[in-house]
Amino acid sequence: MRQRQGSRALVLVAVVRAGLEPNGFVFASADVAGIDDALTRAMNMWYTRNPQWRQLVSRVMRQDWSWYSPSLDYVELYYRAMRS
């Protein structure tokens, strides 16, 4: 789940423009009400739109959440900093 930055539509457009597929539920605020709302929408999707839920789960499970790519970015940043 991601906290909303601006409107929900803008966040989803930014995700698509970055070449990423949506992978969760945006929540309006990092408090009980915001997280409760996102969890309610997630559970509603599971109960009422199970095929879409399964697609979402499958999509997230295919994504690479390892540190491999970010670690290469940090190494590149380190070497750029050393050269400057």
N, C-alpha and C positions, 0 to 999 in steps of 0.2 A: 504494500500500500504506500502511496506517496501523498505527502501533504500538498494541497492545492497551492499553486503559485499563480495568482490571478484567477481567471475563470477556468472551469473544468475543460471547456472547449479549447482554450489556448494551450493548456498542458497537453491535451491529446494531439493537437496539431503539431506541437513541438516534438512530441515523441515520434510521430509519423515522419515529419521532415528530417529527423535525425536518422531515419532508416530503421527505427525500432518498432516492433509491434507492441501495442498496449499489453501490459503484463500484470495488471492489478486494478485496484480501485483507488481513486483519488479521494482523499479526505480533506475536509475544509479546514480543520484545525487540529492541532496535536493535543486535544483535550478529550475528556470522556465523551462528550456529545459528538465531536467530529469523528472519532474512531468508532463509536457506536453506530453512527449513520453508515459508515463505510462497511462495517461488519454486517449490518442489516441488509445492505444492498448485495453483498457477497452471498449471504445465506439465501436471500430471495432468488438470486440467480441459480444457486445450486438446486433449490426446490422447484422453481418454475421454468427454468430454461437449462435443464441439465445437459443437453448436447453442447450448448455454448460454454457451459462451465467446463465440460471435459476438454473442449478445444483450448480454452484458456489455460487449464492445467497442463495440457500437452505442450503448448507453446512455451510456457515458463520452464518446463522440465528440459526443453531442448536448448534453452539459452545458457551461455557460458557465464557462470557466476564465480569462476575461479579468480585467483589473483594473478594468473599468468600475464594477461594483457596489461592490466594496470601496473604490474611490476616493471614491465618493459618501458612503459611511459615514464616511470620514476627514474629508471636508469638513464634514459635519454635526457630527461630534465637535468639530472646530476651532471652528465657529461657536458651539456650545453652551459651549465653554470660554471663548470671548471674552465671552460674555454673563454669565458668572458671576463 
